[in-house]
């Protein structure tokens, strides 16, 4: 049975903002959560964006030979778990990359009541899972989780030396075709400043969605 196409909101090949090393990122379209303060509200609606084959997308993410890891965010990755698991498998047939995934669902919910087919397969490919909805009042400006209620689950021994909770936040701006894509968890004050400069900024804050148990 063919793997379903992935509904992709955006990609970024080659960034240092969303985890250790040089990474490629895929943000999926569609999210069941509506977190106050979400920086990418245009990626919440369940609408068709760009449909991508998992093998082709894996090749795109690895087009930079220096990429050592993948980051999955959104939107909500666990709504497209089957296709993302296939992306990870295809990528690892070419290169030994690590995988970081953000989700608004708690790990407990994913294991007991998965929201889509393939969740167990995707969890089997993920090295570090960051779970929980974004709570603006608990955003302490630190680490790669958006707020302190979100948890870091080290599902494998990889990336054990990286401090996801306390790492210095950084953001990169990627400009293409007149659009600005912000990659990273924005430090405090960055988004208002960008809005003043650009008028409209497409944001990509990983870990900004979460589910309350």
N, C-alpha and C positions, 0 to 999 in steps of 0.2 A: 504494500500500500504506500503510495507516494506521501512524502512529508508535506504538510500544508505550507503554503507560502507565508512568509513573514510580512506583517504589515508594519513597515518601518517609518518612523517619524523623521529620523535623522541618523547620520553616522559621522564619525570623526576618525580618521586614520592617522595615528601618531600624536599622542598627547601625554603629558606628564601630570595632568591635573586630577585624574580620577583613579589613583592607585599607584603602586610602586612600579618603577621602570617606565618604559615607553609602551603605550597601550593603544588599542583601538576600541572604539565605543560604538554600540548600537542602542539607540533609543526607540522603543516600540510605540506605536500609536494606540491609544485607548487605555483608560484607567477607570476603575469603579469607585475610586476615592475622589473627594473634592476638598483637598486640604486647604485651609485658609493660608494664604501666602505662597501657594504653589507658583514657581517662577516659569512654568511651562503650561499654562492653562489650555493652550491650543492643542496640546497632545493628550488631553483628557477625553474628548469626544470619541465615541466608537464609530469612526468613519474610515473609509479607505484612504490611505496616504500613498505610499510607494510599496508595491508588492514585490518581494524579492525571494528568489529561490535560495535555500539554505546553503547549498554548495557554492553558488555564485557569490553570496554575501560573505562567506568565509574567505573566499579568495580575495575579495575586496578588502576585508579587514586586515589581511596579511600582505597586502601589496607593498607595504613598507617593510623591508627586510629586518629592520631594527626593532620591530614590535615584539614584545615578550609576553604580553598579557591582553586579555579581553575584558571589557566591562559591559554588563547588560543593565539597562535602566529604561526609563520611560517617562510617561506612560507606566503601564504595569506589566513587567516581563512575564509574570506567572500566568497571565491570560493567554500567552503564546508560548508556553513552556515546551511543547513538542518540537516546534520549529527551532527555538533557541538551542535546545539540546542537540539538534542535528547540526546547527552552526558550530557548536563547540566540538562535536565529534569530527566534523569535516576539517576544522582548523587544526586539530591535534594530529590528524593524519599527515599534515604538512610540517607542523612545528610544535614543540612542547610548550605551549602557552599555558599560563594560569588564567583562572576565570573568577571574576568578582561580579556578584549580582545584587542589585537592590530590589526590594519588594515592599509593598505596603502590607502584605499579609504576614502574620507571625509564622515562625517556623512550625509551631505546634499546629496551627490551622492548615498549613500546607501538607503536613504529614497525615492529618486525620480527615480533612475535608478539602482535598485539592480542588482548586477552582477551574481547572482545565485538564485535558489529557496531557500526559507527559511530564507532570510536575516531579514525580519521583526520578524520572530520567534526567531532568535538568538539575535537580539537587545532586544527583550522582556525578555531574560534570563540574559543579561549582566548588571552588576552594574556599571562598569567603562569601558568606551571605549577610547582608545588612537588612534587617527587617524592621517593620513598624511604620506607622503613619507619621507624617511630619507635623509637629506641634510647634508653632512659631514661638510661643511663650517659653519653650524649653530649648530654644536654639542658643547655645552658649558660644557660638562662633569658633568652635574647635572641632577638628577631626573631619573625617569623611562621612560621618552620619549627620543628617540635617539637624537633629535635635536629640537631647540626651536620653529620651525614652527609647530610641532605636538601639537595637542590640547587634553586636558583631558576633557572628557564629563562624568559627574556624572549622569548617567541615573536613578539611584535610590538614596535613602538616605544612603545606606550602604557605609562603608569605608570613611565616611566624615572626619574622624580624621587623615587620612593618606595623607602626602604631596607628591603626585606623581611628582610634578614639581621640588621640591627642595630636595627630599630624597637623602641621601648619596648612591652612587652607590656601589654595591658589586657584586662579581662574585664568583661562586663556580665551582670547577672542579670535574667532576664525571668520574671515569675511569672504563671501563668495556670492557673485551675482547680485550685489547690492544688499545682501542679507548678512546680519551679524549673528553668529552662533556662539553663545557663551558655554564653555566647557569647564566644568568643575563645580564645587560647592562654593558659592560666592561669599567672600568675607563681608562683614557688616559694612553697609554703606555703599557697596559697589553697585547694586542694581539701580538705586535712585540716581547715582552719578551717571550711569550709562544711559538711563532714560533721558536725562537732561541733554546728553551729547547726541544720542542717536534717534531719539523719539520713540522708536520701537526696537526692542531687543528680544530675540528668541533665546530663552533661557534653557539651560540644561542642568538642573540641580539633581544629582542622584540622591536617592534616599528621601525624597520629599513626600512620598506617599506612605501611608501606614494604616494598618487596621487595628482597631481596639478589639481586644479579645472578648 
